[in-house]
Amino acid sequence: MTDTQLNAERQRLEEQRQGKADWRLWGPYLAERAWGTVREDYSADGEAWDAFSHEQARSRTYRWNEDGLGGICDERQHLCFALALWNGRDPFLKERAFGLTSSQGNRGEDVKEAYFYRDATPSHSWLHFIYKYPQRAFPYAELLAENARRGRDEPPYQLIDTGAFDDMRFWDIEVLYAKAGPDKIFCRIYAKNRGPDAAKIHLLPTLWFRNTWSWDDAGGDDAERPRMTAIDAPAGAGWAVRAEHPVLGRYHLYGAGHCQPLFTENESNNALLWGADNATTYVKDAFHRHVVDDAAGAVNPALSGTKFAAWSQFEIAPGEHAQLDLVLSAEPLERPFAQVEKTMAARQSEATVFFDDLLPDADANDARILRQSLSGMIWGKQFYHYDVARWLEGDQITPPV
């Protein structure tokens, strides 16, 4: 089959194979959960899955990788993008998947969330993620207590068993990505009120650098601290941020609406976690403290840092939705959203053609199964930073425990 006979997605894959365009530079490599994994083990007893808890995750900087909801990052995970949420009732921002560690339930490690990988192409030119967020307070304590009580001869206790979704009181949070090029990505976020009453939702699309600078043996260019700053918004954008990294280079994030810009550093809150001095005034959990706790001085008024969120609040009627449009681009853009509708429609259509070509004679049901299963495998790709020698030897700088 010649290049002219290939569908658009296969052409992108051929360009990748030939080294003509790096369509896989950005992808769904960001895990929904990185806390409670063996790589984040600083314990003295080797109890890896208990060494870094979900409770610590919002305040403690990861050493080896990052996590977020419906997120993407570059292939070396220098720069990450994901969505944080708050329903006004939870005790903290929803920034990552909650679940159990291997010792907390009757089925080992078990994520207690409801999210779905709806669509994806191999070049990551089109990605679709859905997260179902309760409008009630998320039942963290109930899930922990009941799963701890149950024996191995009983079924696990799931989120839906708690009544969190009763009366349809939940949000459908949809995140869609469409690439206009290898390093220009449109993102659209929908928050749909599935409940019977008007409800409030806080949306915080977040951009941050993985911390590679806090360990004195990091070496190389990664030891240099990157930087994010607010910049003047171009035509059609409500706000703009520039992110500069010594290895990845310069990127720009633009938002189509208005928001409250929040900046902090991706640094551990040592004072909260271990009663030690903080390395900086502004720390990782600043957005939680600013939004949920209304803490004065939590975020950087100078509008710079290594972590940024665009905070918007909505009250949405039953059956209605809010929409946020963003674009992440290596090149600065004068009109960032000029091609958003055209690009979104094209990539979704091209994804359909690509999957239809895989099973041209399949019935509709089989085609849906194939598309959903392959999309799940594509979304399941994860950045896996594993320096065995350094991990075994340990860092010279460790958490002050």
C-alpha positions in Angstrom: 0.0 0.0 0.0 1.5 3.4 -1.0 1.5 6.5 1.2 -1.3 8.0 -0.9 -3.5 5.0 -0.1 -3.0 5.2 3.6 -5.6 6.7 5.8 -4.6 9.8 7.8 -3.7 8.0 11.0 -1.7 5.4 9.1 0.2 8.2 7.4 1.1 9.6 10.8 2.3 6.2 11.9 4.4 5.9 8.7 5.9 9.3 9.3 6.8 8.2 12.8 8.4 5.0 11.5 10.5 6.9 9.0 11.5 9.5 11.5 9.8 12.3 9.6 7.6 13.5 12.5 7.6 12.5 16.2 3.8 12.1 16.6 4.5 10.1 19.8 6.4 12.9 21.5 3.3 13.6 23.5 0.9 10.9 24.7 -1.2 9.5 27.5 1.9 8.5 29.4 0.7 10.0 32.7 -0.6 7.4 35.2 -3.8 8.0 37.1 -2.0 6.7 40.2 1.7 6.8 41.0 1.5 6.9 44.8 1.8 3.5 46.7 4.1 2.0 44.0 7.3 0.2 44.5 9.4 2.9 42.9 8.4 5.5 45.5 9.7 3.4 48.3 11.9 5.2 50.9 11.0 2.9 53.7 13.6 1.3 56.0 11.7 -2.0 56.0 11.0 -2.4 52.3 7.2 -2.2 52.7 7.0 -0.4 49.4 3.3 -0.2 49.0 2.8 1.5 52.3 5.7 4.0 52.0 3.9 6.6 50.0 0.2 7.0 50.7 -2.7 8.6 48.9 -3.0 11.0 51.8 0.6 12.2 51.3 0.4 12.4 47.5 -1.1 15.9 47.3 1.7 17.3 49.4 4.7 15.1 48.7 6.9 15.4 45.5 7.3 12.2 43.5 10.8 10.9 42.8 10.3 8.7 39.8 7.1 9.6 37.9 3.9 11.7 38.2 0.1 11.1 38.1 -3.1 12.9 37.1 -6.6 12.4 35.8 -7.0 12.1 32.0 -3.5 13.5 31.6 -0.8 13.6 29.0 3.0 14.3 29.1 6.0 14.2 26.8 7.8 10.9 26.4 10.4 11.7 29.0 7.8 13.2 31.3 9.5 16.6 31.7 6.1 18.4 31.4 2.7 17.1 32.5 -0.9 18.2 31.9 -4.0 16.8 33.7 -7.3 17.9 35.2 -7.9 18.6 38.9 -11.5 18.9 40.2 -13.5 19.9 43.3 -17.2 19.4 43.9 -17.3 21.7 46.9 -17.8 18.9 49.3 -14.6 16.8 49.2 -11.9 17.3 51.9 -9.3 17.9 49.2 -8.9 18.4 45.4 -9.4 15.4 43.2 -6.1 15.3 41.4 -5.4 11.6 41.0 -7.1 8.2 41.3 -7.9 6.9 44.8 -7.7 3.3 45.7 -6.3 0.7 48.1 -2.8 -0.5 48.6 -2.1 -4.3 48.6 -2.6 -4.4 52.4 -5.8 -2.4 52.6 -8.3 -4.6 50.9 -9.3 -8.1 50.2 -8.2 -8.0 46.5 -4.8 -6.4 46.7 -4.2 -3.1 44.9 -7.6 -1.8 43.8 -8.5 1.6 42.3 -11.9 2.8 43.6 -12.8 5.2 40.9 -15.0 5.3 37.8 -13.1 6.3 34.6 -13.2 5.1 31.0 -10.8 5.3 28.1 -13.3 6.0 25.3 -11.1 6.5 22.3 -7.5 6.8 21.2 -5.3 6.5 18.1 -1.8 4.9 18.1 -0.2 8.3 17.2 -2.2 9.9 20.1 -3.6 12.3 17.5 -7.0 11.8 19.1 -7.7 10.8 22.8 -11.0 10.7 24.7 -11.2 10.1 28.5 -14.3 10.2 30.8 -14.3 10.4 34.6 -17.4 10.1 36.7 -17.2 12.4 39.7 -19.7 12.2 42.5 -21.5 15.4 43.5 -21.6 14.1 47.1 -18.5 14.0 49.2 -16.2 11.2 47.9 -16.5 8.3 50.4 -12.8 7.8 51.1 -13.1 6.6 54.7 -16.0 4.3 53.9 -14.2 2.6 51.1 -11.1 2.0 53.3 -13.1 0.8 56.3 -15.4 -1.6 54.5 -12.7 -3.1 52.3 -10.5 -3.7 55.4 -13.4 -5.4 57.1 -14.2 -7.8 54.3 -12.5 -11.2 54.0 -11.1 -12.8 50.8 -14.3 -14.9 50.4 -16.3 -11.7 50.0 -16.5 -9.4 47.0 -14.6 -6.1 47.1 -16.6 -3.0 48.1 -16.7 -0.6 45.1 -17.5 3.0 44.7 -20.9 2.3 43.2 -21.8 0.3 46.3 -21.4 3.3 48.6 -24.4 5.2 47.0 -22.1 7.9 45.7 -23.9 7.9 42.3 -27.4 7.5 43.6 -30.1 9.6 41.9 -27.6 10.3 39.1 -25.9 12.9 41.3 -22.6 12.9 39.5 -20.6 14.7 36.8 -19.5 13.3 33.5 -16.1 14.9 33.1 -14.8 14.4 29.5 -11.3 15.3 28.3 -10.5 15.3 24.6 -7.2 15.8 22.9 -6.7 16.5 19.2 -3.2 17.1 17.8 -2.7 19.7 15.1 0.9 18.6 14.9 3.4 16.6 17.0 3.9 19.5 19.4 0.6 21.4 19.1 -2.3 19.8 21.0 -5.9 21.1 21.4 -7.7 20.0 24.6 -11.4 20.3 25.3 -12.9 19.6 28.7 -16.6 19.1 29.3 -18.3 19.0 32.8 -21.8 17.6 32.4 -24.3 17.7 35.2 -26.1 14.3 35.2 -28.0 15.1 38.4 -31.5 16.4 39.0 -30.5 19.7 40.5 -28.1 22.6 39.7 -24.7 21.9 41.1 -21.3 23.6 41.4 -18.0 22.3 40.0 -14.4 23.7 40.2 -12.2 22.9 37.2 -8.4 23.3 37.4 -6.6 22.1 34.3 -3.0 21.9 35.6 0.4 22.1 33.9 3.5 21.1 35.9 7.1 20.0 35.6 8.2 16.6 37.0 10.7 17.4 39.8 14.1 16.4 38.6 16.1 19.1 40.4 15.6 18.4 44.1 18.1 15.5 44.3 21.7 16.6 44.3 22.9 13.6 42.2 20.5 14.3 39.4 23.3 15.4 37.1 23.1 16.8 33.6 20.6 19.3 32.3 17.8 17.9 34.3 19.4 19.3 37.5 18.5 22.8 36.3 15.2 24.1 37.5 12.6 24.8 34.8 10.2 27.7 35.0 6.6 28.7 34.2 5.4 32.3 34.0 2.2 34.1 33.0 2.4 36.0 29.7 0.1 38.3 27.8 -2.7 36.4 26.2 -3.0 36.7 22.4 -6.2 37.3 20.4 -9.0 34.8 21.3 -7.3 33.6 24.5 -8.3 34.6 28.0 -4.9 33.7 29.5 -1.5 32.3 28.6 1.5 30.6 30.3 5.0 30.0 29.1 6.8 26.9 30.3 10.6 26.7 29.7 12.6 23.5 30.3 16.4 23.0 29.8 15.8 19.7 27.9 12.3 19.8 26.5 12.5 23.5 25.4 9.7 26.1 25.5 6.0 25.4 25.5 2.9 27.7 25.7 -0.4 26.9 27.2 -3.4 29.0 26.2 -7.0 29.0 27.6 -10.0 30.3 25.7 -11.9 31.5 28.8 -11.1 33.5 31.9 -9.8 31.9 35.0 -7.9 32.7 38.2 -4.2 31.7 37.5 -2.5 29.8 40.3 1.2 29.2 40.6 3.3 27.2 43.0 6.4 24.9 43.1 6.4 21.2 42.7 8.2 20.7 46.0 7.2 18.7 49.1 5.4 20.4 52.0 8.0 19.2 54.5 6.4 21.2 57.3 3.1 19.4 57.0 4.5 15.9 56.3 7.5 15.7 58.6 7.6 18.9 60.7 10.8 20.1 58.8 11.6 23.3 57.0 10.2 23.8 53.6 12.6 24.3 50.7 10.3 27.1 49.3 7.4 29.2 50.5 5.1 27.7 47.8 4.7 24.0 47.8 3.0 21.1 45.9 -0.4 21.2 47.8 -0.8 25.0 47.4 -3.8 24.7 45.0 -5.6 22.4 47.5 -5.0 24.8 50.3 -6.0 27.9 48.2 -9.2 26.4 46.8 -10.5 24.1 49.5 -9.0 25.6 52.7 -9.1 29.2 51.5 -5.5 29.6 52.9 -4.0 33.0 52.5 -0.6 33.1 50.9 -0.6 29.5 49.6 0.0 30.4 45.9 2.7 32.7 44.4 1.3 36.2 43.7 4.3 36.7 41.3 2.6 34.3 38.9 5.5 32.0 38.3 6.6 28.6 39.5 7.0 25.0 38.4 3.3 24.1 38.7 0.3 26.1 37.3 -3.5 25.7 37.4 -6.3 27.7 35.7 -9.1 27.8 38.3 -12.6 28.2 37.0 -15.9 27.8 38.9 -19.3 26.9 37.4 -22.9 26.4 38.6 -24.5 24.2 36.0 -28.2 23.3 35.6 -29.4 19.7 35.3 -28.5 18.2 31.9 -26.3 21.2 31.0 -22.5 21.4 30.8 -19.5 23.8 31.0 -16.7 23.7 28.4 -13.1 24.7 28.6 -10.8 24.9 25.6 -7.0 24.9 25.8 -4.1 24.5 23.5 -0.5 23.4 24.3 2.0 24.4 21.7 5.8 24.5 21.4 5.5 27.5 19.0 3.9 30.8 20.3 0.5 31.3 18.6 -1.1 34.6 17.6 -4.5 33.0 17.2 -4.4 29.8 19.3 -7.9 28.7 18.8 -8.4 29.5 15.1 -8.4 25.9 14.0 -9.8 24.2 17.1 -13.2 23.1 15.7 -11.7 21.9 12.4 -8.9 19.9 14.1 -11.2 18.3 16.7 -13.7 17.2 14.0 -10.9 16.0 11.6 -9.1 13.9 14.2 -12.3 12.2 15.5 -13.3 11.4 11.9 -9.8 10.1 11.1 -10.0 7.8 14.2 -13.2 6.3 12.9 -11.7 5.6 9.5 -8.6 4.1 11.0 -10.6 1.6 13.2 -13.1 0.9 10.4 -10.2 -0.1 8.2 -8.9 -2.6 10.8 -12.1 -4.7 10.6 -13.9 -3.7 7.4 -16.4 -6.6 7.5 -17.1 -6.5 11.2 -20.6 -5.8 12.6 -21.1 -2.6 14.6 -20.9 -4.4 18.0 -17.6 -6.1 17.2 -16.2 -2.9 15.8 -17.1 -1.1 19.0 -15.4 -3.8 21.1 -12.2 -3.6 19.0 -12.1 0.2 19.2 -12.7 0.4 22.9 -10.2 -2.4 23.8 -7.4 -1.0 21.6 -8.1 2.5 23.0 -7.7 1.2 26.5 -4.3 -0.4 25.6 -3.2 2.9 24.1 -4.3 4.9 27.1 -2.5 2.3 29.2 0.9 3.4 28.0 2.9 4.9 30.9 6.2 6.7 31.3 8.4 4.4 33.4 11.5 6.1 34.7 13.6 3.4 36.3 17.3 4.1 37.0 18.1 0.7 38.7 21.5 1.7 40.1 20.3 5.0 41.6 17.1 3.4 42.9 19.0 0.6 44.7 21.7 2.9 46.1 19.2 5.6 47.1 19.5 9.3 46.8 21.8 11.5 48.8 18.9 13.7 49.6 15.8 11.8 50.9 12.6 12.8 52.7 13.3 14.1 56.2 11.6 11.2 57.9 
